[in-house]
Amino acid sequence: MEQNTFSHRSVLLDECIDGLAIKPDGIYVDGTAGGGGHSFAIASRLTTGRLIAIDQDEAAIAAATARLMPLGERAVVVRDNFCHIADVCRNLGITAIDGVLMDLGVSSYQLDTPERGFSYQADAPLDMRMDRRAAKSAYTVVNTYPEEELKRILFAYGEERYAPRIAARIAAARADKPIETTGELVELIKAAMPAKAREEGQHPAKRSFQAIRIEVNAELDVISPAIEAAAGLLKPGGRIAIITFHSLEDRIVKQTYTRLSTGCTCPRDFPVCVCGNRPILTPVSRKPILPGEAELNENPRARSAKLRVAEKLPQDDQTPRKERRA
């Protein structure tokens, strides 16, 4: 039976609260509410302000709703993907916000609930959907994607150096019968890898499961559009804080922040800006914020977490370049 308690430790909680510089009368969005830990910490610091907690997982919605209930009208919970932040705010009559938080990746609850199919540690149906209303599951990816596409996904999203061998082994196995469980998939991955690789520190299936999960949930595709939408909603001085857990996510966040902070992209020898691009954000710190030793001792899963915070520029700082000497 599936667990009915959403358990998820809020990573970099104090750092997120500090990074958002919360105003008691502000409007904030937690784009990945999970069990409601970050959401509760934000909403607890509001007086006349409001928090919108978004998540696409029905278990997270139930947990966040229960966690935030004591805060009354200060918090509202919405089931959706954080990439639809603009629509969610519009439907609530909100046109501008003071801050937004996104905690990317899979939750502890999802990993620790075998029936969800995220974990390579237990045998369960191939699923991995964060939103179980979605049509595409891990079963779909594993059993219907062409071998070449499987190889691309395993290499691009899992950085799996044995991607060709694993994709070939999956394709050969499913030709006889569909691959239905995480346990079957783990055994195929192990069989495709050299013995020496199977004996390395991390689980042989870790990278492949990450890659398939990312593909199922289009996790990387939504990050940049979500940041752009959030930046458009932010008031001047408002902040966006994003936690990532692997290099693929962090690279997208860093690149998107950089692009939104750059402004004009015209060649240096153009005397006048013709692109019209304006800087929208400015990073609060050059390097990402990492968990401290105390947090790592309490929650080893936080080891790969990185927090990047950016601030919305005042309108005066967003004007495109008018003239420039070569």
C-alpha positions as CSV (number, residue, x, y, z in Angstrom):
1,M,0.0,0.0,0.0
2,E,1.2,3.5,-0.8
3,Q,2.4,5.6,2.0
4,N,0.0,8.4,3.0
5,T,2.4,10.7,4.7
6,F,4.4,13.2,2.6
7,S,7.8,13.3,4.3
8,H,10.3,15.7,2.8
9,R,13.0,17.7,4.6
10,S,13.2,21.4,3.5
11,V,16.7,21.8,2.1
12,L,18.6,25.1,2.7
13,L,15.5,26.4,4.6
14,D,17.2,29.3,6.4
15,E,19.2,30.3,3.4
16,C,16.1,30.4,1.3
17,I,14.3,32.6,3.8
18,D,17.3,35.0,4.0
19,G,17.6,35.0,0.2
20,L,14.0,35.9,-0.4
21,A,14.2,38.9,2.0
22,I,10.6,38.4,3.0
23,K,8.3,41.4,3.5
24,P,5.4,40.8,5.9
25,D,3.0,42.4,3.4
26,G,4.4,40.7,0.3
27,I,3.1,38.2,-2.1
28,Y,5.2,35.1,-2.5
29,V,5.0,31.9,-4.6
30,D,6.5,28.5,-3.7
31,G,6.5,26.8,-7.1
32,T,7.3,23.4,-5.6
33,A,5.4,23.1,-2.4
34,G,6.2,19.5,-1.6
35,G,5.3,18.8,2.0
36,G,4.9,22.5,2.7
37,G,8.1,23.1,4.7
38,H,9.4,26.0,2.7
39,S,5.8,27.3,2.2
40,F,5.1,27.3,5.9
41,A,8.3,29.1,6.8
42,I,7.5,31.8,4.2
43,A,3.8,32.2,5.1
44,S,4.6,32.3,8.9
45,R,6.6,35.5,8.3
46,L,3.6,37.2,6.6
47,T,1.1,39.4,8.2
48,T,-1.1,41.0,5.5
49,G,0.9,39.2,2.8
50,R,0.0,36.0,0.9
51,L,1.7,32.8,-0.2
52,I,0.7,30.8,-3.2
53,A,2.0,27.2,-2.9
54,I,2.1,25.2,-6.2
55,D,2.8,21.5,-6.8
56,Q,1.8,19.0,-9.5
57,D,1.8,16.0,-7.2
58,E,-1.5,15.2,-5.6
59,A,0.2,13.8,-2.5
60,A,2.1,17.0,-2.1
61,I,-1.1,19.0,-2.5
62,A,-2.7,17.1,0.3
63,A,0.3,17.4,2.6
64,A,0.8,21.1,1.9
65,T,-2.8,21.9,2.4
66,A,-2.8,20.2,5.8
67,R,0.5,21.9,6.8
68,L,-0.7,25.4,5.8
69,M,-4.3,25.2,7.1
70,P,-3.4,26.9,10.4
71,L,-2.3,29.9,8.5
72,G,-5.7,30.5,7.0
73,E,-6.0,33.0,4.2
74,R,-2.3,33.8,4.2
75,A,-1.7,30.7,2.1
76,V,-3.5,29.1,-0.9
77,V,-2.5,25.8,-2.5
78,V,-2.8,25.2,-6.2
79,R,-2.2,21.9,-8.2
80,D,-0.2,22.8,-11.3
81,N,3.3,22.8,-12.7
82,F,5.4,25.8,-11.7
83,C,6.0,26.6,-15.3
84,H,2.4,27.9,-15.3
85,I,3.1,30.4,-12.6
86,A,1.8,33.3,-14.6
87,D,-1.5,31.6,-15.3
88,V,-1.9,30.5,-11.6
89,C,-1.3,34.1,-10.4
90,R,-3.6,35.6,-13.1
91,N,-6.4,33.2,-12.0
92,L,-6.0,34.4,-8.5
93,G,-6.1,38.1,-9.5
94,I,-2.4,38.6,-8.8
95,T,-0.4,40.8,-11.3
96,A,2.9,41.2,-9.4
97,I,4.8,39.3,-6.7
98,D,7.6,40.0,-4.2
99,G,9.4,36.6,-4.4
100,V,9.4,33.1,-5.8
101,L,11.0,29.9,-4.6
102,M,11.6,26.7,-6.7
103,D,13.0,23.5,-5.2
104,L,13.8,21.4,-8.3
105,G,14.0,17.7,-8.7
106,V,12.4,14.7,-7.0
107,S,11.2,14.8,-3.4
108,S,12.1,12.4,-0.6
109,Y,8.5,11.3,-0.5
110,Q,8.5,10.3,-4.2
111,L,11.8,8.5,-3.8
112,D,10.8,6.7,-0.6
113,T,7.3,5.6,-1.9
114,P,8.1,2.4,-3.9
115,E,4.7,2.4,-5.7
116,R,5.7,5.7,-7.4
117,G,8.5,3.9,-9.3
118,F,11.2,6.5,-8.8
119,S,13.5,4.4,-6.8
120,Y,16.0,1.7,-8.0
121,Q,16.1,0.3,-4.5
122,A,12.7,-1.4,-4.6
123,D,10.7,-3.4,-7.2
124,A,7.6,-1.5,-8.4
125,P,5.7,-0.6,-11.6
126,L,7.6,1.6,-14.0
127,D,6.0,5.0,-13.4
128,M,8.1,8.0,-12.2
129,R,5.3,10.6,-13.0
130,M,5.3,13.6,-10.6
131,D,1.9,14.4,-11.9
132,R,0.0,11.1,-12.2
133,R,-2.6,12.7,-14.5
134,A,0.1,12.8,-17.2
135,A,0.0,10.2,-20.0
136,K,3.7,9.5,-20.3
137,S,5.3,7.3,-17.7
138,A,8.6,5.5,-17.3
139,Y,6.9,2.5,-18.9
140,T,6.2,4.6,-22.0
141,V,9.8,5.7,-22.3
142,V,11.4,2.4,-21.6
143,N,9.1,0.3,-23.9
144,T,8.2,2.7,-26.8
145,Y,11.2,5.1,-27.4
146,P,13.5,4.1,-30.2
147,E,16.8,2.7,-29.1
148,E,18.7,5.8,-30.4
149,E,16.4,8.1,-28.5
150,L,16.9,6.0,-25.3
151,K,20.6,6.3,-25.8
152,R,20.4,10.0,-26.2
153,I,18.3,10.5,-23.1
154,L,20.6,8.3,-20.9
155,F,23.6,10.2,-22.0
156,A,22.2,13.7,-22.0
157,Y,20.1,13.5,-18.8
158,G,22.0,10.9,-16.9
159,E,25.5,11.5,-18.2
160,E,25.7,7.7,-18.4
161,R,28.8,6.6,-20.3
162,Y,27.4,3.1,-20.9
163,A,24.3,4.6,-22.5
164,P,24.7,2.7,-25.9
165,R,25.1,-0.7,-24.1
166,I,22.1,0.0,-21.8
167,A,19.8,1.2,-24.6
168,A,20.7,-1.8,-26.7
169,R,20.0,-4.2,-23.8
170,I,16.6,-2.6,-23.1
171,A,15.7,-2.7,-26.8
172,A,16.6,-6.4,-27.0
173,A,14.7,-7.3,-23.8
174,R,11.5,-5.5,-24.7
175,A,11.4,-7.3,-28.1
176,D,10.4,-10.4,-26.2
177,K,8.1,-8.8,-23.7
178,P,7.4,-5.4,-22.2
179,I,9.6,-4.2,-19.3
180,E,7.1,-3.6,-16.5
181,T,8.9,-3.0,-13.2
182,T,11.8,-1.0,-11.8
183,G,13.4,-4.3,-10.7
184,E,13.4,-5.6,-14.2
185,L,15.0,-2.4,-15.5
186,V,17.7,-2.4,-12.8
187,E,18.7,-6.0,-13.7
188,L,18.9,-5.0,-17.4
189,I,21.1,-2.0,-16.6
190,K,23.4,-4.1,-14.4
191,A,23.7,-6.7,-17.1
192,A,24.6,-4.1,-19.7
193,M,27.5,-2.7,-17.7
194,P,31.0,-4.1,-17.2
195,A,31.6,-5.9,-13.9
196,K,34.0,-3.2,-12.8
197,A,31.5,-0.4,-13.4
198,R,28.9,-2.3,-11.3
199,E,31.3,-2.2,-8.4
200,E,31.7,1.6,-8.3
201,G,30.5,3.6,-5.3
202,Q,27.1,4.6,-6.6
203,H,24.3,2.3,-7.6
204,P,24.6,1.2,-11.3
205,A,21.1,2.3,-12.1
206,K,21.3,5.7,-10.5
207,R,22.2,7.7,-13.6
208,S,19.7,5.9,-15.9
209,F,16.8,6.3,-13.5
210,Q,17.6,10.0,-13.2
211,A,17.6,10.3,-17.0
212,I,14.3,8.5,-17.5
213,R,12.7,10.5,-14.7
214,I,13.8,13.8,-16.2
215,E,12.4,12.7,-19.6
216,V,9.1,11.5,-18.1
217,N,8.5,14.8,-16.3
218,A,10.2,17.2,-18.8
219,E,12.1,18.5,-15.8
220,L,14.8,20.4,-17.7
221,D,12.4,21.8,-20.4
222,V,10.3,23.9,-17.9
223,I,13.1,25.5,-15.9
224,S,14.1,28.4,-18.1
225,P,10.5,29.3,-19.1
226,A,9.5,29.2,-15.5
227,I,12.3,31.6,-14.5
228,E,11.4,34.0,-17.3
229,A,7.7,33.9,-16.3
230,A,8.6,34.5,-12.6
231,A,11.0,37.3,-13.5
232,G,8.2,39.0,-15.4
233,L,5.9,38.8,-12.4
234,L,8.5,40.1,-9.9
235,K,8.2,43.6,-8.5
236,P,11.4,45.7,-8.6
237,G,13.6,44.4,-5.8
238,G,11.7,41.1,-5.7
239,R,13.7,38.0,-5.5
240,I,13.8,34.5,-7.1
241,A,15.5,31.6,-5.3
242,I,16.1,28.3,-6.9
243,I,17.5,25.1,-5.4
244,T,19.0,22.5,-7.8
245,F,20.3,19.0,-7.1
246,H,22.5,18.2,-10.1
247,S,24.7,20.0,-12.7
248,L,22.1,19.9,-15.5
249,E,19.5,21.8,-13.5
250,D,22.1,24.2,-12.1
251,R,23.6,25.0,-15.5
252,I,20.2,26.0,-16.9
253,V,19.5,28.2,-13.9
254,K,22.9,29.9,-14.1
255,Q,22.6,30.4,-17.8
256,T,19.1,31.8,-17.6
257,Y,20.0,34.2,-14.8
258,T,23.0,35.3,-16.9
259,R,20.9,35.9,-20.0
260,L,18.3,37.8,-18.0
261,S,21.0,39.9,-16.4
262,T,22.9,40.7,-19.7
263,G,20.6,43.1,-21.5
264,C,21.8,44.2,-24.9
265,T,23.3,41.5,-27.0
266,C,24.2,43.6,-30.1
267,P,27.8,43.3,-31.4
268,R,30.2,45.7,-29.7
269,D,30.7,47.7,-32.9
270,F,27.0,48.6,-33.2
271,P,26.7,52.3,-32.2
272,V,23.0,51.9,-31.3
273,C,21.2,49.0,-29.7
274,V,18.9,47.3,-32.1
275,C,18.0,44.2,-30.2
276,G,16.1,46.0,-27.5
277,N,17.0,43.4,-24.8
278,R,17.0,44.8,-21.3
279,P,18.6,43.4,-18.1
280,I,15.8,42.2,-15.9
281,L,17.6,40.4,-13.0
282,T,20.9,40.7,-11.1
283,P,22.4,37.8,-9.2
284,V,22.5,38.4,-5.5
285,S,25.8,36.4,-5.2
286,R,28.2,35.2,-7.8
287,K,28.6,31.7,-6.4
288,P,25.7,29.3,-5.4
289,I,24.9,28.9,-1.7
290,L,25.6,25.5,-0.3
291,P,24.3,23.5,2.7
292,G,26.3,23.9,5.9
293,E,27.9,21.0,7.7
294,A,25.1,20.8,10.3
295,E,22.5,20.4,7.6
296,L,24.6,17.7,5.8
297,N,24.9,15.7,9.0
298,E,21.1,15.8,9.5
299,N,20.2,15.3,5.8
300,P,22.8,13.6,3.6
301,R,20.5,14.1,0.6
302,A,21.2,17.8,0.8
303,R,24.8,17.3,-0.2
304,S,24.3,18.1,-3.9
305,A,22.0,21.1,-3.3
306,K,22.8,24.5,-4.6
307,L,20.8,27.7,-4.1
308,R,21.0,30.6,-6.6
309,V,19.2,33.9,-5.8
310,A,18.6,36.8,-8.2
311,E,16.8,40.1,-7.7
312,K,14.5,42.1,-10.1
313,L,16.2,45.3,-11.2
314,P,14.5,48.6,-10.8
315,Q,12.8,49.9,-13.9
316,D,15.4,52.6,-14.4
317,D,18.1,49.9,-14.7
318,Q,16.2,48.0,-17.5
319,T,16.6,50.6,-20.2
320,P,18.4,49.3,-23.3
321,R,21.6,50.9,-24.4
322,K,20.9,54.0,-26.5
323,E,24.4,54.9,-27.7
324,R,27.7,53.2,-27.5
325,R,31.1,53.9,-29.0
326,A,32.8,51.1,-30.9
